[in-house]
Structures are given as C-alpha cells and as structure tokens.
Amino acid sequence: MTALVLDTRALEVIADTRADVRAARRMRDLLASAARMGIPVRVPTAVLAQAYRGTAADAAIDHVLGRGARPIATGDPEDLRSLARDNANVKIQSLS
C-alpha cells in the first residue's frame, strides 16, 4: 500500500508556512496530490512527539492531519534514502 509518510520537517512546514514559503507550497502540493489519488498520510508517533510544541502552530498540524489528507515527505531526503535503500517501493519526496 502506498502512503505519504511525513517527517518532523514536513510537519514544521505545515505548522508555519511563512518560515519556508517554497517548502510550504511543495507540502501543499504533495498533500493535495495525495488526497486526489486517495493516498493516506501517515505520521510516525515519534514525529508527532517531536513536532508538537504546545503552541497555536499545533492547530495547523491538527487541521491537516484531522481532515484526512492522504507519498514520504522530508526535509532530509538523503537520510531517508539511506534508511529506505532496501525498499524499492519507497519513494522519497523532498520539500526543497
């Protein structure tokens, strides 16, 4: 099954779209494409624990995840490529 797995950087971009406008635009495009294609969005528990700050920015993360937006998006594609090297079905999508 195909899924879009978000890392902490992807959630940070969702939470504060003004910090990196280009990455935020890419993230919106990825989420919209996933939703159109019926691809589920997944966020590992450790990523949620790292991303939530207890601030108002958390609401943006909740909004995107709560509406059921449905590929793996990352701010560090090389790191994830090394982790996924034995899994040909994993496609890494860079935010930059």
TIKESE-252992 format. One record per residue: residue in three letters; y, x, z of N, C-alpha, C, O, CB in turn. Coordinates in steps of 0.02 Angstrom, whole numbers, padded with zeros to 5 digits, always signed. Glycine has a CB too. Example, Ala and Ser with C-alpha at 12.3 -4.5 7.8 and 13.67 -1.06 7.14 Angstrom:
# TIKESE-252992
ALA-00284+00660+00390-00225+00615+00390-00165+00660+00390-00166+00712+00423-00224+00565+00452 SER-00112+00642+00354-00053+00684+00357+00002+00645+00394+00057+00670+00402-00030+00704+00286 
This chain:
# TIKESE-252992
MET-00059+00042+00000+00000+00000+00000+00062+00044+00000+00066+00092+00038+00000-00048+00061 THR+00109+00028-00042+00172+00064-00046+00219+00038+00009+00220-00022+00023+00205+00056-00116 ALA+00257+00084+00038+00307+00065+00089+00364+00114+00086+00355+00171+00066+00276+00063+00160 LEU+00422+00092+00106+00481+00135+00114+00483+00154+00188+00495+00111+00230+00548+00100+00090 VAL+00473+00218+00203+00473+00241+00272+00538+00278+00284+00553+00327+00250+00412+00286+00287 LEU+00576+00254+00332+00641+00284+00346+00637+00335+00403+00600+00326+00451+00691+00229+00365 ASP+00676+00389+00395+00680+00437+00449+00746+00426+00487+00784+00380+00471+00676+00510+00421 THR+00759+00468+00536+00818+00459+00578+00883+00464+00537+00929+00425+00549+00819+00512+00633 ARG+00886+00510+00490+00947+00517+00449+00959+00453+00410+01017+00431+00403+00940+00577+00401 ALA+00907+00423+00383+00916+00360+00346+00945+00306+00391+00989+00269+00370+00849+00337+00317 LEU+00922+00302+00453+00949+00253+00500+01021+00269+00519+01062+00224+00529+00906+00248+00562 GLU+01037+00333+00525+01106+00353+00541+01153+00332+00485+01209+00310+00498+01111+00429+00552 VAL+01131+00338+00424+01172+00318+00366+01182+00242+00367+01236+00218+00350+01139+00339+00300 ILE+01130+00205+00386+01137+00133+00391+01186+00114+00446+01226+00068+00438+01068+00101+00404 ALA+01182+00150+00502+01224+00134+00560+01298+00150+00549+01341+00115+00574+01199+00171+00621 ASP+01312+00203+00511+01381+00223+00500+01391+00241+00427+01387+00300+00408+01401+00283+00546 THR+01403+00192+00386+01409+00202+00313+01470+00243+00294+01472+00270+00238+01412+00135+00279 ARG+01519+00249+00338+01579+00287+00322+01569+00362+00331+01607+00402+00303+01636+00265+00366 ALA+01519+00382+00369+01508+00454+00382+01486+00491+00319+01506+00548+00309+01455+00462+00437 ASP+01447+00459+00278+01422+00490+00215+01417+00434+00164+01364+00403+00156+01353+00527+00226 VAL+01471+00423+00128+01476+00366+00082+01423+00371+00027+01393+00321+00008+01545+00363+00051 ARG+01412+00431+00001+01363+00439-00053+01292+00423-00028+01255+00387-00062+01365+00512-00079 ALA+01274+00448+00029+01208+00434+00057+01201+00359+00074+01147+00330+00065+01194+00477+00120 ALA+01255+00329+00098+01253+00258+00115+01242+00216+00052+01204+00168+00053+01319+00237+00149 ARG+01274+00235-00002+01264+00200-00066+01191+00207-00089+01160+00159-00111+01313+00227-00121 ARG+01164+00267-00083+01094+00279-00102+01047+00238-00059+00997+00211-00084+01077+00355-00097 MET+01062+00234+00006+01020+00196+00052+01022+00122+00034+00970+00089+00034+01043+00207+00124 ARG+01081+00095+00020+01087+00025+00000+01046+00012-00063+01012-00039-00068+01161+00007-00013 ASP+01050+00059-00112+01012+00051-00174+00937+00051-00161+00900+00011-00190+01031+00106-00224 LEU+00914+00098-00118+00843+00101-00102+00819+00038-00068+00766+00011-00085+00829+00162-00056 LEU+00858+00013-00020+00839-00049+00015+00839-00109-00032+00795-00151-00028+00886-00061+00074 ALA+00888-00112-00076+00892-00168-00123+00833-00166-00171+00803-00217-00186+00958-00166-00162 SER+00817-00106-00196+00760-00099-00242+00695-00118-00207+00653-00153-00236+00755-00027-00268 ALA+00687-00095-00146+00626-00111-00109+00620-00186-00099+00566-00215-00106+00625-00074-00041 ALA+00675-00218-00082+00674-00290-00071+00656-00327-00135+00616-00374-00134+00742-00315-00045 ARG+00685-00306-00191+00670-00338-00256+00597-00331-00274+00567-00377-00302+00713-00307-00311 MET+00567-00273-00258+00498-00260-00277+00448-00282-00224+00387-00274-00232+00489-00186-00291 GLY+00473-00309-00169+00429-00332-00116+00396-00275-00077+00341-00283-00050+00376-00375-00144 ILE+00428-00217-00075+00401-00159-00040+00425-00161+00033+00485-00166+00045+00423-00092-00075 PRO+00380-00158+00080+00400-00161+00151+00435-00097+00173+00420-00042+00149+00340-00174+00195 VAL+00481-00104+00220+00516-00047+00250+00484-00034+00318+00473-00080+00357+00594-00061+00258 ARG+00469+00029+00331+00437+00048+00394+00479+00101+00428+00508+00145+00395+00365+00073+00383 VAL+00483+00097+00494+00518+00146+00534+00472+00166+00592+00454+00124+00633+00587+00118+00561 PRO+00453+00229+00594+00410+00252+00649+00445+00242+00717+00506+00247+00721+00391+00326+00640 THR+00406+00228+00767+00433+00217+00834+00475+00275+00858+00528+00265+00888+00377+00204+00883 ALA+00452+00336+00845+00490+00395+00867+00559+00398+00833+00607+00421+00864+00450+00459+00851 VAL+00562+00376+00771+00627+00375+00736+00674+00324+00768+00733+00339+00778+00617+00358+00661 LEU+00648+00266+00784+00691+00216+00818+00716+00242+00885+00775+00234+00901+00652+00151+00829 ALA+00673+00274+00922+00693+00301+00987+00747+00354+00979+00792+00359+01020+00633+00331+01023 GLN+00742+00393+00926+00792+00446+00914+00857+00418+00887+00911+00444+00901+00764+00498+00866 ALA+00853+00365+00847+00912+00338+00813+00956+00293+00856+01017+00294+00851+00891+00301+00752 TYR+00925+00253+00899+00964+00207+00939+01006+00244+00990+00980+00287+01027+00919+00156+00975 ARG+01071+00227+00993+01117+00262+01036+01146+00217+01091+01182+00241+01135+01173+00291+00995 GLY+01130+00153+01088+01159+00107+01137+01232+00092+01122+01270+00075+01167+01153+00136+01205 THR+01251+00097+01058+01320+00082+01038+01319+00024+00989+01267-00002+00970+01354+00145+01006 ALA+01379+00004+00969+01386-00051+00921+01354-00034+00854+01334-00080+00817+01460-00069+00912 ALA+01348+00030+00838+01318+00051+00774+01245+00029+00769+01219+00021+00714+01323+00127+00766 ASP+01212+00020+00826+01142-00002+00826+01134-00070+00792+01081-00086+00765+01115-00006+00897 ALA+01186-00111+00793+01183-00177+00762+01171-00173+00687+01137-00215+00659+01247-00216+00777 ALA+01199-00122+00655+01189-00114+00583+01116-00099+00568+01089-00123+00519+01234-00057+00555 ILE+01085-00058+00610+01014-00043+00602+00973-00107+00612+00929-00122+00572+00991+00012+00651 ASP+00988-00143+00665+00953-00205+00679+00960-00255+00621+00912-00289+00604+00980-00237+00743 HIS+01019-00258+00592+01032-00305+00538+00987-00290+00478+00956-00335+00451+01106-00303+00517 VAL+00984-00227+00458+00944-00208+00400+00870-00217+00415+00834-00245+00374+00958-00136+00380 LEU+00847-00195+00472+00776-00199+00488+00755-00271+00503+00699-00292+00487+00759-00155+00547 GLY+00800-00309+00532+00784-00377+00551+00781-00425+00493+00747-00477+00498+00834-00401+00599 ARG+00814-00410+00438+00813-00456+00382+00754-00444+00336+00748-00476+00284+00877-00451+00343 GLY+00711-00398+00355+00650-00387+00316+00661-00349+00252+00623-00358+00204+00619-00452+00301 ALA+00711-00307+00250+00720-00265+00191+00655-00226+00180+00625-00202+00228+00781-00217+00199 ARG+00636-00220+00122+00571-00188+00110+00577-00116+00087+00527-00082+00076+00532-00227+00059 PRO+00517+00123-00035+00485+00180-00041+00486+00220+00021+00488+00180+00068+00511+00216-00095 ILE+00484+00320+00056+00505+00359+00116+00574+00387+00101+00580+00426+00054+00453+00418+00134 ALA+00625+00371+00138+00692+00396+00126+00709+00446+00181+00691+00436+00239+00745+00338+00125 THR+00742+00500+00161+00753+00553+00210+00814+00595+00194+00835+00600+00136+00693+00597+00213 GLY+00844+00623+00245+00897+00672+00238+00870+00742+00231+00908+00788+00218+00946+00668+00297 ASP+00805+00751+00240+00773+00817+00237+00710+00813+00194+00654+00816+00221+00756+00842+00309 PRO+00718+00806+00128+00660+00795+00085+00609+00853+00086+00549+00840+00081+00682+00784+00015 GLU+00632+00914+00091+00585+00970+00091+00538+00968+00151+00479+00984+00145+00623+01037+00090 ASP+00564+00948+00208+00523+00943+00268+00467+00891+00258+00409+00904+00273+00566+00924+00329 LEU+00486+00833+00231+00436+00781+00221+00388+00797+00164+00330+00779+00166+00471+00715+00206 ARG+00413+00833+00113+00367+00853+00058+00312+00898+00086+00254+00892+00066+00406+00890+00002 SER+00331+00943+00131+00280+00987+00159+00229+00947+00201+00170+00963+00201+00312+01042+00202 LEU+00253+00896+00236+00208+00855+00277+00163+00811+00234+00106+00796+00252+00248+00812+00324 ALA+00189+00790+00176+00152+00743+00134+00116+00777+00076+00090+00743+00032+00200+00691+00106 ARG+00113+00842+00075+00086+00879+00017+00014+00859-00001-00005+00865-00059+00088+00953+00031 ASP-00025+00837+00047-00094+00818+00033-00102+00744+00016-00158+00719+00008-00137+00835+00092 ASN-00046+00708+00011-00048+00636-00003-00010+00622-00067+00051+00611-00066-00018+00596+00056 ALA-00045+00623-00123-00013+00614-00188+00022+00547-00195+00067+00540-00237-00064+00621-00243 ASN+00003+00498-00156+00033+00431-00162+00100+00426-00125+00133+00374-00130-00015+00378-00135 VAL+00121+00478-00088+00184+00476-00051+00239+00503-00096+00234+00559-00122+00180+00518+00015 LYS+00291+00464-00106+00349+00484-00146+00409+00492-00099+00427+00445-00063+00364+00433-00202 ILE+00440+00550-00100+00496+00564-00056+00560+00548-00094+00570+00571-00150+00496+00639-00033 GLN+00604+00507-00063+00669+00490-00092+00724+00521-00051+00732+00504+00008+00678+00413-00096 SER+00761+00566-00081+00816+00600-00045+00877+00556-00042+00891+00518-00089+00833+00667-00079 LEU+00914+00560+00012+00977+00523+00019+01035+00560-00013+01089+00532-00020+00992+00510+00093 SER+01025+00622-00033+01080+00660-00063+01069+00671-00136+01111+00702-00169+01088+00727-00029 
